[in-house]
């Protein structure tokens, strides 16, 4: 079975404003997937780094999707 990885991240600064919450990122990704029927049977694996800066490459999950696929 083929896989698709969704990587979502919310930085410490964004947590204060909730500008792009994890929930809204997830909804957007699933909405995009719904437009492509060829991916209907793919397994989706979600990876989330909540509260980490994008400039810090030592995030717990940041490289996990690449290793998993």
N, C-alpha and C positions, 0 to 999 in steps of 0.2 A: 504494500500500500504506500502511496506517495504522501509526503508530508509537506506542510507549510508552517513556517514559524512566524508568529506574531511577537514582536518585541515592543514592549511599552515601557516608557520611563517617565517619571515625574520628579523633577529636581526639587531640592529643598525650597528654592525660591518660588517655584510654581505651586507648591503645597499651600503656601500662604495665600495665593490668589485663586487657586483652582482653575487656572486659565485653560488647561487641557488635562482634565482629570483622566485617570486610568480608565474609568468607565466610558468617557467620551471617546478616547482613543480606541478602545475595544469596539464600541458601537460603529465607529467609522470604518475600522478594518473589516468587520463582518458585513457591513453594507457594501463595501467594495467587492468582497468575495461573492456576494449574492448576485452581482452583475455578470459573473463569469461562470456559466454553467459547466464549463470544462473542469472546474475545480471542485465540483459538488461532492465527489467521493474522496477528496483528500482529507487526511487527518490534520487538524489544526492543533498545534502545540503553542501555548502561550508562555511567554517569558516576561517577567516584570521586575524592573529595578525601580523601586519606589523610594524617593528621597535621596537620589544620587545625582551629582552634577555630571553633565555630558562631557566635561573636560577631564573627568577622572576616569581613566581606563581600568581602574581597579574595582569596578562595580561587580557585585556578586554574580550577576547573570549575563553581563554584556557579551561574552564570547561563547556562552553555552549554546545558543541557537546554531552557530556555525559548526560546532563539534557534533551536535545532535543530527544535523542533516548530512 
